[in-house]
Amino acid sequence: MNNNTATLVLQDGTILDGQAFGAETDAVFELVFNTSMMGYQEIITDPSYRGQGVLFTASHIGNVGINLEDDESVMPQVSAVVVCRLSRAVSNWRASMPLSQWLDTAGVPGISGVDTRWLTRRLRDGGTQKAALSTKGTSPETLLQMARDWPGLDGRDMVEEVTCTRPYTWQADAGSRWISPAPIFDRPVSIAAYDFGIKENILRHLASSGARVDIYPADTPASDVLAHHPDGIFLSNGPGDPAGLPYLVQTVKELMDSGIPLFGICLGHQLIGRALGAETRRLKFGHHGGNHPVQHLPTGRVLITAQNHNYCVVPEQLDGGNVEITYRSLNDDSLEGIRLKHKPVFSVQFHPEAAPGPHDAHDIFAEFFDLIHNGGSHAGAH
């Protein structure tokens, strides 16, 4: 446990002092709040949080420590961790180290003893803010200047920081103790997954179908992937602003024209929206947590979903003759899912792999597998 005082400063001049934990360093980031009640290890290792600090609304963090199985990527991805109370005791048979030690090893600072309820309401009412955190005694004045000078995430390519550097084939578990593998294909099937910051639980879901899953770096040309004749193509989640990724929009356009079943989640969904001619806009404070209700418009069914995004597709700019809106958020009516009416392409803004989160949306992977099974002929049958 770091015994130093930590200082958190927001770009609006708000100064909060607390107890330092994790690494002894300074960090600048975009501060967002996450409303999940569990799964802090999966959240911290989610590459979609690159460039962000996470404020946990759950009042007690760290009690189950860190284990070797629940990472969503190879390392912590967040820039900072903000909590109300950090558990000094670790009580879980799977734990291999405390949260603070793990963050220290990864160079990520944390602050505890913060009134997270007050701070969450400030972000909810005023919107997401840039912030700076010091666990090594940097003055509040310096931290404020650091936060205000930081360029932020809008318009930046954050995907290049988290994508893989070379193609590889998923060799880890096809499913896990949380997913029941249910192979559905009676023939060899391959899925090409673009890695924009892909979570491992997505790969588990894809592999649970019995398909071979090949993962490609974000800058892989569409022609290179199509040359391998995949049966399905997946576009992953990822960090940052989709407006900063024009090269990926062009790639997605080419993939949509291939006729191969295409499925996108989160950033992948946003890139499909932009490839269809719609803009994306920043949400006031984003959607981050495991308790977000969305409605499936064709059936009226409501799903409780896991979400993690700061931007959304503008639905009014989609061509209603070619695009059907399939899901809407019941919190703010923002767009949560689309399908193309004449091509085997669909996407969702939320995270059906849900790590952490509820399992209501797991069946969406089955919709992708059905498209592959039918060669794309039943596009959007869901």
C-alpha positions as CSV (number, residue, x, y, z in Angstrom):
1,M,0.0,0.0,0.0
2,N,1.3,3.4,-1.0
3,N,1.3,5.6,2.1
4,N,1.4,8.9,0.2
5,T,-1.4,11.4,-0.3
6,A,-2.9,11.4,-3.7
7,T,-4.3,14.5,-5.5
8,L,-6.9,14.4,-8.3
9,V,-7.6,17.6,-10.2
10,L,-10.3,18.1,-12.9
11,Q,-10.0,20.5,-15.7
12,D,-12.7,22.7,-14.2
13,G,-10.4,23.3,-11.2
14,T,-11.9,20.8,-8.8
15,I,-9.3,19.4,-6.4
16,L,-9.7,16.2,-4.4
17,D,-7.2,14.7,-2.0
18,G,-7.1,11.0,-0.9
19,Q,-4.9,8.0,-0.2
20,A,-2.5,6.9,-2.9
21,F,-2.3,3.3,-4.0
22,G,-0.8,1.6,-7.1
23,A,2.1,3.2,-8.8
24,E,3.9,6.3,-7.6
25,T,3.5,8.6,-10.6
26,D,1.5,11.2,-12.4
27,A,-1.2,10.5,-15.0
28,V,-3.4,12.6,-17.3
29,F,-6.6,11.1,-18.7
30,E,-10.3,11.5,-19.4
31,L,-12.3,10.6,-16.3
32,V,-15.4,8.4,-16.6
33,F,-17.5,6.6,-14.1
34,N,-18.4,2.9,-14.3
35,T,-21.6,1.6,-12.5
36,S,-20.7,-2.1,-12.5
37,M,-20.9,-3.7,-9.0
38,M,-18.3,-6.3,-9.8
39,G,-15.6,-7.2,-12.3
40,Y,-13.0,-4.5,-11.6
41,Q,-10.2,-6.6,-13.0
42,E,-12.0,-7.1,-16.4
43,I,-12.8,-3.4,-16.5
44,I,-9.3,-2.3,-15.8
45,T,-7.9,-4.6,-18.5
46,D,-10.4,-3.6,-21.2
47,P,-8.5,-1.9,-24.0
48,S,-11.5,0.3,-24.7
49,Y,-10.5,2.3,-21.6
50,R,-7.2,3.3,-23.1
51,G,-6.6,7.0,-22.3
52,Q,-9.2,7.1,-19.6
53,G,-9.3,6.9,-15.8
54,V,-12.1,4.9,-14.2
55,L,-14.1,6.1,-11.3
56,F,-15.8,3.1,-9.7
57,T,-19.3,3.8,-8.3
58,A,-19.2,0.6,-6.2
59,S,-18.2,1.7,-2.8
60,H,-15.7,-1.1,-2.0
61,I,-13.0,-2.2,-4.4
62,G,-10.2,-4.7,-4.1
63,N,-11.7,-7.4,-1.8
64,V,-11.2,-10.3,-4.3
65,G,-7.7,-9.2,-5.4
66,I,-6.3,-10.1,-8.8
67,N,-6.2,-13.5,-10.3
68,L,-4.5,-15.0,-13.4
69,E,-7.7,-15.8,-15.4
70,D,-10.0,-12.8,-15.6
71,D,-7.9,-10.4,-17.6
72,E,-9.5,-9.1,-20.8
73,S,-6.1,-8.2,-22.3
74,V,-2.4,-8.8,-21.4
75,M,-2.2,-5.8,-19.0
76,P,-4.1,-3.0,-17.3
77,Q,-5.2,-0.5,-19.9
78,V,-6.7,2.3,-17.8
79,S,-4.6,5.4,-17.0
80,A,-5.8,5.7,-13.4
81,V,-8.2,4.2,-10.8
82,V,-10.5,6.2,-8.5
83,V,-12.4,4.5,-5.7
84,C,-14.2,5.3,-2.5
85,R,-12.7,2.6,-0.3
86,L,-9.9,0.2,-1.2
87,S,-10.0,-3.1,0.6
88,R,-6.8,-3.8,2.6
89,A,-7.8,-7.5,2.8
90,V,-7.9,-9.9,-0.1
91,S,-10.4,-12.8,0.4
92,N,-10.7,-15.1,-2.6
93,W,-9.1,-18.4,-3.2
94,R,-8.3,-17.5,-6.8
95,A,-6.3,-14.3,-6.0
96,S,-2.6,-14.1,-6.7
97,M,-2.0,-10.6,-5.6
98,P,-3.7,-7.4,-4.2
99,L,-5.1,-4.8,-6.6
100,S,-2.6,-2.1,-5.4
101,Q,0.4,-4.3,-6.1
102,W,-0.9,-5.3,-9.6
103,L,-1.4,-1.6,-10.5
104,D,2.0,-0.7,-9.1
105,T,3.6,-3.3,-11.3
106,A,1.8,-1.9,-14.3
107,G,2.6,1.7,-13.6
108,V,-1.0,2.7,-13.0
109,P,-1.8,5.2,-10.1
110,G,-4.9,5.1,-7.9
111,I,-6.6,7.2,-5.3
112,S,-9.0,6.1,-2.6
113,G,-10.9,8.0,0.1
114,V,-12.7,10.0,-2.5
115,D,-16.4,10.9,-2.3
116,T,-17.2,9.0,-5.5
117,R,-21.0,9.6,-5.2
118,W,-20.4,13.4,-5.3
119,L,-17.8,13.1,-8.1
120,T,-20.1,10.8,-10.2
121,R,-22.9,13.3,-9.9
122,R,-20.5,16.1,-11.0
123,L,-19.6,14.1,-14.1
124,R,-23.2,13.2,-14.8
125,D,-24.4,16.7,-14.5
126,G,-21.5,18.5,-16.1
127,G,-20.1,15.9,-18.5
128,T,-16.9,14.0,-18.9
129,Q,-13.8,15.9,-17.9
130,K,-10.1,15.8,-18.5
131,A,-8.2,15.2,-15.2
132,A,-4.8,14.6,-13.7
133,L,-3.8,12.4,-10.8
134,S,-0.6,12.5,-8.8
135,T,0.6,9.9,-6.2
136,K,4.0,11.4,-5.9
137,G,3.3,14.9,-4.6
138,T,2.9,17.0,-7.7
139,S,1.2,20.3,-6.9
140,P,-2.5,20.9,-7.7
141,E,-1.5,23.9,-9.8
142,T,0.8,21.8,-12.0
143,L,-1.8,19.0,-12.3
144,L,-4.5,21.5,-13.4
145,Q,-2.2,22.8,-16.1
146,M,-1.4,19.3,-17.2
147,A,-5.1,18.4,-17.5
148,R,-5.9,21.6,-19.4
149,D,-2.9,21.1,-21.8
150,W,-3.7,17.5,-22.5
151,P,-5.2,17.2,-26.0
152,G,-7.9,14.7,-25.0
153,L,-9.3,11.8,-27.1
154,D,-11.5,13.5,-29.7
155,G,-10.2,12.9,-33.2
156,R,-7.2,10.7,-32.1
157,D,-6.3,7.3,-33.2
158,M,-6.2,5.3,-30.0
159,V,-6.6,1.9,-31.7
160,E,-3.0,2.0,-32.8
161,E,-2.0,1.8,-29.1
162,V,-3.9,-1.4,-28.4
163,T,-4.1,-3.5,-31.6
164,C,-2.0,-6.6,-32.1
165,T,1.2,-6.2,-34.2
166,R,0.8,-9.3,-36.3
167,P,-2.0,-11.8,-37.2
168,Y,-2.5,-14.8,-34.9
169,T,-4.9,-17.6,-34.4
170,W,-6.8,-17.9,-31.1
171,Q,-5.3,-20.9,-29.2
172,A,-6.7,-20.4,-25.7
173,D,-9.9,-21.8,-24.3
174,A,-12.8,-22.2,-26.7
175,G,-15.2,-21.1,-24.0
176,S,-14.4,-21.3,-20.3
177,R,-16.0,-22.0,-17.0
178,W,-18.3,-19.0,-17.8
179,I,-19.2,-20.1,-21.4
180,S,-20.5,-23.5,-22.4
181,P,-18.9,-24.4,-25.7
182,A,-21.6,-25.4,-28.1
183,P,-20.1,-26.0,-31.5
184,I,-22.8,-25.5,-34.2
185,F,-20.9,-26.0,-37.5
186,D,-20.8,-29.3,-39.3
187,R,-17.9,-28.1,-41.5
188,P,-14.6,-26.2,-41.0
189,V,-15.5,-22.6,-40.5
190,S,-13.1,-19.6,-40.1
191,I,-13.9,-16.2,-38.6
192,A,-11.6,-13.2,-39.2
193,A,-11.6,-10.8,-36.3
194,Y,-10.2,-7.3,-36.6
195,D,-8.5,-6.3,-33.4
196,F,-9.3,-2.7,-32.5
197,G,-8.7,-3.5,-28.8
198,I,-10.5,-6.8,-28.7
199,K,-11.6,-8.4,-25.3
200,E,-10.6,-12.0,-24.7
201,N,-14.1,-12.9,-23.7
202,I,-15.3,-12.0,-27.2
203,L,-12.7,-14.4,-28.6
204,R,-14.0,-17.1,-26.3
205,H,-17.5,-16.6,-27.5
206,L,-16.4,-16.7,-31.2
207,A,-14.4,-19.8,-30.6
208,S,-17.1,-21.5,-28.6
209,S,-19.0,-22.1,-32.0
210,G,-16.2,-24.5,-33.1
211,A,-14.9,-22.0,-35.6
212,R,-11.2,-21.2,-36.2
213,V,-10.7,-17.5,-35.1
214,D,-7.9,-15.6,-36.8
215,I,-7.1,-12.2,-35.4
216,Y,-5.7,-9.3,-37.5
217,P,-4.1,-6.0,-36.7
218,A,-6.4,-3.0,-37.2
219,D,-4.4,-1.7,-40.2
220,T,-4.7,-4.9,-42.2
221,P,-6.2,-4.1,-45.7
222,A,-9.5,-5.7,-46.4
223,S,-8.0,-7.4,-49.4
224,D,-5.6,-9.3,-47.2
225,V,-8.3,-10.6,-45.0
226,L,-10.6,-11.4,-47.9
227,A,-7.8,-13.3,-49.7
228,H,-8.1,-15.9,-46.9
229,H,-11.8,-16.5,-47.7
230,P,-13.2,-16.3,-44.1
231,D,-16.7,-17.5,-43.5
232,G,-17.4,-14.5,-41.2
233,I,-15.8,-11.2,-40.3
234,F,-15.9,-9.6,-36.9
235,L,-15.2,-6.0,-36.0
236,S,-14.1,-5.5,-32.3
237,N,-14.5,-3.0,-29.6
238,G,-11.8,-0.5,-29.0
239,P,-10.9,2.9,-27.5
240,G,-11.3,6.5,-28.5
241,D,-13.1,8.5,-31.2
242,P,-14.2,6.7,-34.4
243,A,-13.9,10.0,-36.2
244,G,-10.1,9.6,-35.8
245,L,-10.1,6.4,-37.8
246,P,-10.9,7.2,-41.5
247,Y,-8.6,4.4,-42.7
248,L,-10.8,1.9,-40.8
249,V,-14.0,3.4,-42.2
250,Q,-12.6,2.7,-45.7
251,T,-11.7,-0.9,-44.7
252,V,-15.2,-1.5,-43.3
253,K,-16.8,-0.2,-46.6
254,E,-14.8,-2.8,-48.5
255,L,-15.7,-5.6,-46.1
256,M,-19.4,-4.8,-46.3
257,D,-19.3,-5.0,-50.1
258,S,-17.8,-8.5,-49.9
259,G,-21.0,-10.3,-49.1
260,I,-19.4,-12.1,-46.2
261,P,-21.4,-12.0,-42.9
262,L,-20.1,-9.1,-40.9
263,F,-20.7,-8.4,-37.1
264,G,-19.5,-5.4,-35.1
265,I,-19.5,-4.6,-31.4
266,C,-19.0,-1.2,-29.9
267,L,-16.3,0.6,-31.9
268,G,-17.0,-1.9,-34.7
269,H,-20.6,-0.8,-34.6
270,Q,-19.6,2.8,-34.8
271,L,-17.3,2.2,-37.8
272,I,-20.1,0.4,-39.6
273,G,-22.3,3.5,-38.9
274,R,-19.7,5.8,-40.3
275,A,-19.1,3.6,-43.3
276,L,-22.9,3.9,-44.0
277,G,-22.5,7.7,-44.1
278,A,-23.6,8.6,-40.6
279,E,-21.6,10.7,-38.2
280,T,-20.8,9.8,-34.6
281,R,-21.2,12.2,-31.7
282,R,-19.8,12.4,-28.2
283,L,-22.2,11.4,-25.4
284,K,-22.3,13.7,-22.3
285,F,-20.8,11.3,-19.9
286,G,-20.8,8.0,-21.9
287,H,-22.2,4.6,-21.1
288,H,-19.9,2.6,-18.8
289,G,-21.3,-0.3,-16.6
290,G,-23.1,-3.6,-16.5
291,N,-26.7,-2.5,-15.9
292,H,-27.8,-0.6,-19.1
293,P,-31.3,-1.5,-20.4
294,V,-31.8,-1.6,-24.2
295,Q,-34.9,-2.6,-26.2
296,H,-34.9,-4.8,-29.2
297,L,-37.3,-2.9,-31.4
298,P,-38.6,-5.7,-33.6
299,T,-39.8,-7.7,-30.6
300,G,-40.0,-5.2,-27.8
301,R,-37.8,-7.4,-25.6
302,V,-35.6,-5.6,-23.1
303,L,-32.0,-6.7,-22.4
304,I,-29.8,-5.6,-19.5
305,T,-26.4,-5.0,-21.1
306,A,-22.8,-4.2,-20.4
307,Q,-21.6,-1.0,-22.1
308,N,-18.4,1.0,-22.5
309,H,-18.4,3.9,-25.0
310,N,-18.2,7.6,-25.1
311,Y,-19.5,8.1,-28.7
312,C,-22.6,7.0,-30.6
313,V,-23.8,6.8,-34.1
314,V,-26.3,9.6,-35.2
315,P,-29.4,7.5,-36.2
316,E,-31.1,10.3,-38.2
317,Q,-28.2,10.2,-40.7
318,L,-28.7,6.5,-41.6
319,D,-30.6,5.5,-44.8
320,G,-33.9,4.0,-43.6
321,G,-34.3,2.2,-46.9
322,N,-31.1,0.2,-46.4
323,V,-30.7,0.2,-42.6
324,E,-33.0,-1.0,-39.8
325,I,-32.5,0.2,-36.3
326,T,-32.7,-2.9,-34.1
327,Y,-31.8,-1.6,-30.6
328,R,-32.3,1.6,-28.6
329,S,-31.1,2.6,-25.2
330,L,-33.9,3.0,-22.6
331,N,-31.8,5.4,-20.6
332,D,-31.3,8.1,-23.3
333,D,-32.8,6.7,-26.5
334,S,-29.4,6.5,-28.2
335,L,-28.7,4.1,-31.0
336,E,-27.7,0.6,-29.8
337,G,-28.0,-1.6,-32.8
338,I,-28.5,-1.8,-36.6
339,R,-28.7,-4.3,-39.4
340,L,-28.6,-3.9,-43.2
341,K,-31.7,-4.9,-45.0
342,H,-29.9,-6.2,-48.2
343,K,-26.5,-7.4,-46.9
344,P,-25.4,-9.8,-44.1
345,V,-24.2,-7.0,-41.8
346,F,-25.3,-6.2,-38.3
347,S,-23.9,-4.6,-35.2
348,V,-24.6,-3.6,-31.6
349,Q,-23.2,-0.8,-29.5
350,F,-23.3,-2.8,-26.2
351,H,-21.2,-5.7,-25.2
352,P,-22.9,-9.1,-25.6
353,E,-19.8,-10.9,-24.3
354,A,-20.4,-9.1,-20.9
355,A,-17.2,-9.4,-19.0
356,P,-18.2,-8.3,-16.5
357,G,-22.0,-8.0,-16.9
358,P,-25.3,-9.8,-17.3
359,H,-25.7,-12.6,-19.9
360,D,-29.0,-11.4,-21.4
361,A,-27.3,-10.6,-24.8
362,H,-25.2,-13.8,-25.2
363,D,-27.5,-15.0,-27.9
364,I,-26.4,-12.2,-30.3
365,F,-23.3,-14.3,-31.0
366,A,-25.7,-17.1,-32.2
367,E,-27.2,-14.7,-34.7
368,F,-23.8,-14.2,-36.2
369,F,-23.2,-18.0,-36.3
370,D,-26.6,-18.4,-38.0
371,L,-25.6,-15.9,-40.7
372,I,-22.4,-17.9,-41.3
373,H,-24.2,-21.2,-41.3
374,N,-26.6,-19.9,-43.9
375,G,-23.9,-18.2,-46.0
376,G,-25.3,-14.8,-45.2
377,S,-28.7,-15.5,-46.9
378,H,-30.6,-14.7,-43.7
379,A,-29.1,-11.4,-43.0
380,G,-30.6,-9.7,-40.0
381,A,-33.1,-12.5,-39.3
382,H,-32.9,-11.5,-35.6
